[in-house]
Amino acid sequence: MIIDAHSHYLPEEIVKVASFYNPSWTDIEAQLKGMEESGVEKAILHYPTTDAHIKLSDEEKAARLYNDGLSRVIRKYPHKFIGLGVLPIHDKERMLYEFKRCRMELGLRGISLAASYSGIYLDDKRFYPLYEEAQGENVPIFVHTQTINPIGFERVNDPLLTPVVEYVFDMTMCVSKMMMSGVFVHFPALKFIFAHFGGVLPFLKDRFDTVYTMLRMRNIVKDLGKAPSEIFKNIYCDTSAVKSKNILKMALDTFGAEHLLWGSDYPANKDVRGSIKAIRELDTPNKQKELMLGMNIGKIISLDVIV
């Protein structure tokens, strides 16, 4: 079974008040057709992050509009789509209320957070009550790149450089700050799934270890308990439509086949079959390919996938 761990849908109510996104992001029938043509059995629907909350001047309203619209799709196609709710993050009570509403009323199976919120990353203590609830209820947290004011945006605002460079470095900073603050230690049973290989972590793995070792010898950096590369092996990341076999091999070396998930990034990427083919053609055991293509995410969200 092939399960897409990273695809997108936006309700019309959000597209109407968000910049950039066009009606193709609301076309769930086109997505169903594409899934059938590509052999994809199920897809996880993420929030791509929008400026709807800014246009509405109401973070809570934007979350409700998205979650309610997503819930309608999930209820209409329960065997095809799995929904991830979004939350207002600036008020603890409202954040936890919407978390429970997503779970108890809307049938959403996970939470989608952005890598950062106006420079606030997911290591911030305001998220700890959410992490405690999610860990206790075995609800996974998917982390998507932030498209609104990511790291570096104040210096460079470019239609190509911002999404290619700044989005992924914002994600890299997010994972790195969570590692340094001990989030993964404080919440060891909570499953975090980071989009786009967690940013550029596979490229930085050796440098993280080398510099960390050097700084520990001089007692400049705190003891993390293990090398950064060992910490990375305990998080999950998705492939986000990558077709380069060399990049996929680096990701396998960094995270391991048990922690790597195939994702199409549809509709931002329309070549779904190309990214599946790249995994199919990897020089690695077939069992590892099956883990990446569906078994891993099936176990994370308890879909009773045969292993």
PyMOL commands that set and color helices and strands:
alter all, ss='L'
color gray80, all
select helices_A, chain A and resi 12-15+23-26+28-38+52-56+59-76+92-104+125-136+161-181+183-186+196-198+201-217+228-232+245-255+257-259+272-280+286-300
alter helices_A, ss='H'
color red, helices_A
select strands_A, chain A and resi 3-8+42-46+81-85+110-114+116-117+120-121+141-144+192-194+236-238+260-261
alter strands_A, ss='S'
color yellow, strands_A
deselect
rebuild
show_as cartoon
